[in-house]
Amino acid sequence: MSEMRKAPTGILGFPVAPYTSSGAIDESALHRNITYLLDEGLEAIFIACGSGEFQALSVSEYELMLDIAKDATGNRVPLYTGVGGNLATALEQAKLSEKKGVDGYLILPPYLIEGEQKGLHDYIRMLLETTDLNAIVYQRDNAILSPDTLQSLLRYEQLVGLKDGVGNMEANLILTQYVGDRIGWLNGMPMAEVTMPAYIPLGFHSYSSAISNYIPHISRRFYDALLAGRTNEVNAIYKDVILPINEIRKQRKGYAVSLIKAGMEIVGLPINSSVRPPIVPVEKEHYNQLETILEKAHELYPPVNPITK
């Protein structure tokens, strides 16, 4: 792939959709969320995706989030948007993304329908043919591609990556062997740090880090230790931080989003922990557990640039 046609690598930032007390998008909080991720060295920003409550945004809110992200990133790193759901909406979002001058988009699953492979192929094909932007397919839920389907889409140079949110390692092995380095491979599992050691040998060089929204220095330390083979350090971070947070995340559906906001609020970022239905906020018991974990994490792994509350 050329440099222009290349998926981002490294730790990828997925900002949230922060809300004001009246329920509107909190523009200053979102800008701070993004600049914080960039200041901490994350390699790309993906706006209005899963962590950004993609499914709950109006058209005007979606556009507002893109404008804020475009301003905050200032072309310092690749900027991708989320597109998906019903085909008409996805096509509108892709066109708007191109109009805003972003680098690419993440193709989220189609809405509700369980499509055959031909249907998934045509859904992705129509998006790829709509703009010249880079595109990454997010494989999860009702959008799981066979090797033949993925191979048939590779004639579009816009397709630069596949993000896996399924976790079927046999299928991932087959896909990566089948396709090789024609596209980039991204780990998109919930709490991707948990599974990253299994993905790296298959050629996955990127992952979306939920915890980077509030403890990015630990995300970086973990990933650097993993790549360098510092097994003792990796295991310590697992035991002290990653696995305890993951246990909380698994307690309720939707915590993959709401737990991020709770963590951001706890560390002192200008955001409240409100979310939009059907996602539920973090329960007080779990909030307190996360607070205890983060206090310990900051004692054991102090950040170079601590947040001033």
C-alpha positions as CSV (number, residue, x, y, z in Angstrom):
1,M,0.0,0.0,0.0
2,S,1.1,3.6,-0.6
3,E,1.4,5.9,2.3
4,M,-1.9,7.5,1.3
5,R,-3.6,4.1,1.1
6,K,-2.5,2.8,4.4
7,A,-4.5,2.1,7.6
8,P,-3.2,3.7,10.8
9,T,-1.0,1.7,13.1
10,G,-0.4,1.8,16.8
11,I,-2.9,2.8,19.5
12,L,-6.0,4.4,18.0
13,G,-8.1,7.0,19.9
14,F,-11.9,6.7,19.9
15,P,-13.3,9.8,21.6
16,V,-16.7,9.7,23.4
17,A,-19.8,11.8,22.8
18,P,-19.8,14.1,25.9
19,Y,-23.1,15.7,26.8
20,T,-24.0,18.9,28.7
21,S,-26.6,18.9,31.5
22,S,-29.2,19.7,28.9
23,G,-28.3,16.7,26.8
24,A,-26.5,18.5,23.9
25,I,-23.0,17.7,22.7
26,D,-20.5,19.3,25.0
27,E,-18.2,20.9,22.4
28,S,-15.4,22.0,24.7
29,A,-15.4,18.6,26.5
30,L,-15.1,16.8,23.1
31,H,-12.3,19.1,22.0
32,R,-10.5,18.4,25.2
33,N,-11.0,14.7,24.9
34,I,-9.4,14.7,21.4
35,T,-6.5,17.0,22.3
36,Y,-5.7,15.0,25.4
37,L,-5.4,11.8,23.2
38,L,-3.1,13.6,20.8
39,D,-1.0,15.1,23.5
40,E,-0.5,11.5,24.8
41,G,0.7,10.4,21.5
42,L,-2.1,8.3,20.1
43,E,-1.6,7.6,16.4
44,A,-5.1,8.3,15.0
45,I,-8.6,9.6,15.9
46,F,-11.8,7.8,15.1
47,I,-14.7,10.2,15.7
48,A,-18.4,9.3,16.0
49,C,-17.8,5.5,16.2
50,G,-18.9,3.0,18.9
51,S,-17.3,4.9,21.8
52,G,-18.9,8.0,20.4
53,E,-22.4,6.6,20.7
54,F,-22.7,6.5,16.9
55,Q,-26.2,5.0,17.1
56,A,-27.6,7.8,19.2
57,L,-26.4,10.8,17.2
58,S,-28.6,13.1,15.0
59,V,-27.3,14.2,11.7
60,S,-26.5,17.7,13.0
61,E,-24.7,16.2,16.0
62,Y,-22.7,13.9,13.8
63,E,-21.6,16.8,11.6
64,L,-20.8,18.9,14.7
65,M,-18.5,16.1,16.1
66,L,-16.7,15.9,12.8
67,D,-16.1,19.7,12.8
68,I,-14.8,19.6,16.3
69,A,-12.5,16.6,15.5
70,K,-11.2,18.3,12.4
71,D,-10.3,21.4,14.3
72,A,-8.8,19.5,17.3
73,T,-6.6,17.2,15.2
74,G,-5.4,19.9,12.9
75,N,-4.1,17.3,10.4
76,R,-1.6,16.1,13.0
77,V,-2.9,12.5,12.8
78,P,-5.2,10.6,10.5
79,L,-8.9,11.3,11.2
80,Y,-11.5,8.7,10.5
81,T,-15.3,8.8,11.0
82,G,-17.9,6.1,11.7
83,V,-20.4,5.3,8.9
84,G,-22.9,2.5,9.0
85,G,-26.5,1.5,9.9
86,N,-29.0,1.6,7.1
87,L,-27.4,2.0,3.7
88,A,-28.9,5.5,2.9
89,T,-27.6,6.9,6.1
90,A,-24.2,5.3,5.7
91,L,-23.9,6.8,2.2
92,E,-24.8,10.2,3.5
93,Q,-22.3,10.0,6.3
94,A,-19.6,8.9,3.8
95,K,-20.3,11.8,1.5
96,L,-20.3,14.2,4.5
97,S,-17.0,12.8,5.7
98,E,-15.4,13.4,2.3
99,K,-16.8,16.9,2.3
100,K,-15.3,17.6,5.7
101,G,-11.9,16.5,4.4
102,V,-11.2,13.6,6.8
103,D,-8.8,10.8,5.9
104,G,-11.2,7.9,5.9
105,Y,-14.1,6.1,7.6
106,L,-14.8,3.0,9.6
107,I,-17.6,0.9,8.1
108,L,-19.8,-0.2,11.0
109,P,-22.3,-3.1,10.6
110,P,-25.5,-2.6,8.7
111,Y,-28.6,-2.1,10.7
112,L,-30.4,-5.2,12.1
113,I,-30.5,-7.3,9.0
114,E,-28.5,-10.6,8.9
115,G,-27.2,-10.4,5.3
116,E,-25.7,-13.1,3.1
117,Q,-22.1,-12.6,2.0
118,K,-23.3,-11.1,-1.3
119,G,-25.4,-8.6,0.6
120,L,-22.4,-7.6,2.8
121,H,-20.2,-7.4,-0.2
122,D,-22.7,-5.0,-2.0
123,Y,-23.2,-2.9,1.2
124,I,-19.5,-2.3,1.5
125,R,-19.0,-2.0,-2.3
126,M,-21.6,0.8,-2.5
127,L,-19.8,2.7,0.2
128,L,-16.4,2.2,-1.4
129,E,-17.7,3.5,-4.7
130,T,-19.3,6.6,-3.1
131,T,-16.1,8.4,-2.1
132,D,-12.3,8.2,-2.6
133,L,-11.7,8.1,1.1
134,N,-9.8,5.3,2.8
135,A,-12.1,2.7,4.3
136,I,-11.7,0.2,7.1
137,V,-14.3,-2.6,7.5
138,Y,-15.4,-3.3,11.1
139,Q,-16.1,-7.0,11.4
140,R,-18.5,-7.8,14.2
141,D,-22.1,-8.7,14.9
142,N,-24.0,-9.1,11.6
143,A,-21.0,-8.1,9.4
144,I,-18.5,-11.0,9.3
145,L,-16.8,-11.5,6.0
146,S,-15.6,-14.7,4.5
147,P,-12.1,-14.8,2.9
148,D,-13.7,-14.8,-0.6
149,T,-15.9,-11.8,0.2
150,L,-13.0,-9.8,1.5
151,Q,-10.8,-10.9,-1.4
152,S,-13.4,-9.7,-3.9
153,L,-13.4,-6.2,-2.3
154,L,-9.7,-5.8,-2.5
155,R,-10.0,-4.5,-6.1
156,Y,-11.0,-1.2,-4.5
157,E,-7.8,0.6,-3.4
158,Q,-9.8,2.6,-0.9
159,L,-10.2,-0.5,1.3
160,V,-7.1,-0.2,3.5
161,G,-8.0,-2.2,6.6
162,L,-10.1,-4.7,8.5
163,K,-10.9,-4.2,12.2
164,D,-11.9,-7.4,14.0
165,G,-14.4,-7.3,16.8
166,V,-15.3,-10.9,16.8
167,G,-12.3,-12.6,18.3
168,N,-12.4,-15.8,16.3
169,M,-8.7,-16.4,16.0
170,E,-9.0,-19.3,13.6
171,A,-10.9,-17.1,11.2
172,N,-8.4,-14.3,11.7
173,L,-5.5,-16.6,10.9
174,I,-7.2,-17.7,7.7
175,L,-8.0,-14.1,6.7
176,T,-4.5,-12.8,7.3
177,Q,-2.9,-15.7,5.5
178,Y,-5.4,-15.3,2.7
179,V,-4.9,-11.6,2.2
180,G,-1.5,-10.8,3.7
181,D,-0.3,-7.2,4.0
182,R,-2.6,-5.9,1.2
183,I,-4.6,-4.2,4.0
184,G,-3.9,-3.3,7.6
185,W,-5.3,-5.4,10.5
186,L,-6.8,-3.7,13.6
187,N,-7.9,-5.3,16.8
188,G,-11.3,-3.9,17.7
189,M,-12.3,-6.2,20.6
190,P,-13.8,-4.7,23.7
191,M,-10.8,-3.9,26.0
192,A,-8.5,-4.8,23.2
193,E,-5.5,-4.8,25.5
194,V,-6.8,-8.1,26.9
195,T,-6.5,-9.9,23.5
196,M,-3.6,-8.0,21.9
197,P,-1.0,-10.6,22.6
198,A,-3.0,-13.1,20.5
199,Y,-3.4,-10.7,17.6
200,I,0.2,-9.4,17.2
201,P,1.6,-12.7,15.8
202,L,-1.2,-12.6,13.1
203,G,0.0,-9.2,11.8
204,F,-2.4,-6.9,13.7
205,H,-0.4,-3.8,14.4
206,S,-3.2,-1.5,15.6
207,Y,-5.9,-1.5,18.2
208,S,-8.6,0.7,19.6
209,S,-8.0,1.4,23.2
210,A,-11.0,2.3,25.3
211,I,-8.9,3.0,28.4
212,S,-6.7,5.4,26.5
213,N,-9.5,8.0,27.0
214,Y,-8.5,8.2,30.7
215,I,-5.2,6.3,31.3
216,P,-3.4,6.6,27.9
217,H,0.0,6.5,29.6
218,I,-0.8,3.0,30.8
219,S,-2.1,1.9,27.3
220,R,1.2,3.1,25.9
221,R,3.3,1.5,28.6
222,F,1.5,-1.8,28.2
223,Y,1.8,-1.8,24.4
224,D,5.5,-0.9,24.4
225,A,6.2,-3.6,26.9
226,L,4.2,-6.1,24.8
227,L,6.1,-5.3,21.6
228,A,9.5,-5.3,23.4
229,G,8.8,-8.7,25.1
230,R,8.9,-7.4,28.6
231,T,6.6,-10.1,29.9
232,N,6.9,-9.3,33.6
233,E,5.8,-5.8,33.0
234,V,2.9,-6.9,30.7
235,N,1.7,-9.3,33.4
236,A,1.9,-6.7,36.1
237,I,-0.2,-4.2,34.1
238,Y,-2.6,-7.0,33.4
239,K,-3.0,-7.8,37.1
240,D,-3.0,-4.3,38.4
241,V,-5.1,-2.4,35.8
242,I,-6.4,-4.1,32.7
243,L,-8.0,-7.3,34.0
244,P,-9.7,-5.6,37.0
245,I,-11.2,-2.9,34.7
246,N,-12.3,-5.6,32.2
247,E,-14.1,-7.5,35.0
248,I,-16.2,-4.3,35.6
249,R,-16.8,-3.8,31.9
250,K,-18.4,-7.3,31.7
251,Q,-20.9,-6.6,34.4
252,R,-23.4,-4.7,32.3
253,K,-24.2,-4.4,28.6
254,G,-23.1,-1.0,27.3
255,Y,-20.3,-0.6,29.9
256,A,-17.9,-0.7,26.9
257,V,-19.1,3.0,26.4
258,S,-20.3,4.2,29.8
259,L,-17.3,2.9,31.7
260,I,-15.1,5.1,29.5
261,K,-17.0,8.2,30.6
262,A,-16.9,7.2,34.2
263,G,-13.1,6.7,34.0
264,M,-12.7,10.1,32.4
265,E,-14.8,11.8,35.1
266,I,-12.8,10.0,37.8
267,V,-9.4,11.2,36.5
268,G,-10.6,14.8,36.2
269,L,-11.4,15.3,32.5
270,P,-14.2,17.9,31.9
271,I,-17.0,15.3,31.3
272,N,-19.9,13.9,33.1
273,S,-20.8,10.2,32.9
274,S,-24.2,10.6,31.2
275,V,-25.0,8.4,28.3
276,R,-28.0,8.0,26.0
277,P,-30.4,5.0,26.1
278,P,-30.3,2.1,25.5
279,I,-26.8,2.4,27.1
280,V,-27.0,2.7,30.9
281,P,-24.7,4.7,33.1
282,V,-22.2,2.9,35.4
283,E,-23.8,1.9,38.7
284,K,-22.4,3.4,41.9
285,E,-20.9,0.2,43.1
286,H,-19.0,-0.3,39.9
287,Y,-18.1,3.4,39.7
288,N,-16.5,3.1,43.1
289,Q,-14.6,-0.1,42.1
290,L,-13.2,1.7,39.0
291,E,-12.2,4.7,41.1
292,T,-10.2,2.4,43.5
293,I,-8.5,0.7,40.5
294,L,-7.5,4.0,39.0
295,E,-6.2,5.4,42.2
296,K,-3.9,2.3,42.5
297,A,-3.0,2.5,38.8
298,H,-1.8,6.1,39.2
299,E,0.2,5.2,42.3
300,L,1.9,2.3,40.6
301,Y,2.2,3.9,37.1
302,P,2.2,7.6,37.6
303,P,1.6,9.7,34.4
304,V,4.3,12.0,33.1
305,N,1.7,14.7,32.5
306,P,-1.0,14.3,35.2
307,I,-4.4,15.9,34.7
308,T,-5.0,18.8,36.9
309,K,-8.5,18.5,38.5
